[in-house]
Amino acid sequence: MLRIAVPNKGSLAETAAEMLAEAGYIGRRDPKDLHVIDPVNEVEFFYLRPKDIATYVGSGALDVGITGRDLLRDARMPGAREIEALGFGGSTFRFAGPPGRFSEIADLEGMRVATAYPGLVDSFLDELGVAVDLVPLDGAVESAVQLGVADAVADVVSTGTTLRQAGLEIFGPKLLESEAVLITGADEPEGLDTLLRRLRGVLVARRYVLIDYDLPADLVEQAVAIAPGIESPTISPLRDPAWVAVRVMAPRRTVNQVMDDLYAIGARAILVSAIHNARL
């Protein structure tokens, strides 16, 4: 069986569970369950702390896992590698300090930097040749400056609101663009290809919709220029030979603009349908 590590709590846990369910896998019914077997799909799920998943996968104890890119880099496990971005849990990793005190990373030389990701921060600063005194914390690092534990902090940032509320100012470049990722070890385990196809199908279903519309036949080329689809639209004849029916996949985020543009050139009866799953 394919052994899969899944976050047991935190910001990634709920969406990871939803994605696996949409991919057809059985999940846990009780949030206290740490191990679930899905015999039909020949997989085992192990619900673990997100920070530990890279360690379990990189050591070979488990075959694949879902975790954050930031957590993968922080673990510094040579055997663990990212194989697919999963499109949720997006964030950036930034430095922050008292307003006006720091303007660039070099200003941190010799300073105390609090973080819950010492491995990630240490690697980043080593590459830049900046030596600091790292202060490892388990969370809520934004309070470290106010409480006198550190001069600056390095943390995951979604909107920056929490840091601003703590009286801190973001400075310097992004350390990392993070999101949920699927990881595996040095060798490709049996069953990984099926898991990947299923998860990619869920990603397609979340990112695209189907658009159906009727169109004068002589306007097909204009319509295809507006909505070309993944490969090519499906064109079907209607009872009226001057008209055709068109079906095409379009990105969900731009679907309203596409509908407006199609209507403007003469398309009618424009309908949008959700995609529940896909294989491309």
Beta strands, then each sheet from edge to edge (+ up, - down):
strand 1: 2-7
strand 2: 35-38
strand 3: 43-48
strand 4: 64-68
strand 5: 81-85
strand 6: 91-97
strand 7: 112-115
strand 8: 133-136
strand 9: 152-157
strand 10: 169-178
strand 11: 180-184
strand 12: 208-216
strand 13: 234-237
strand 14: 243-251
strand 15: 268-274
sheet 1: 2+ 3- 1- 4- 11+ 5-
sheet 2: 8+ 7+ 9+ 6- 10+
sheet 3: 13+ 14- 12+ 15-
end
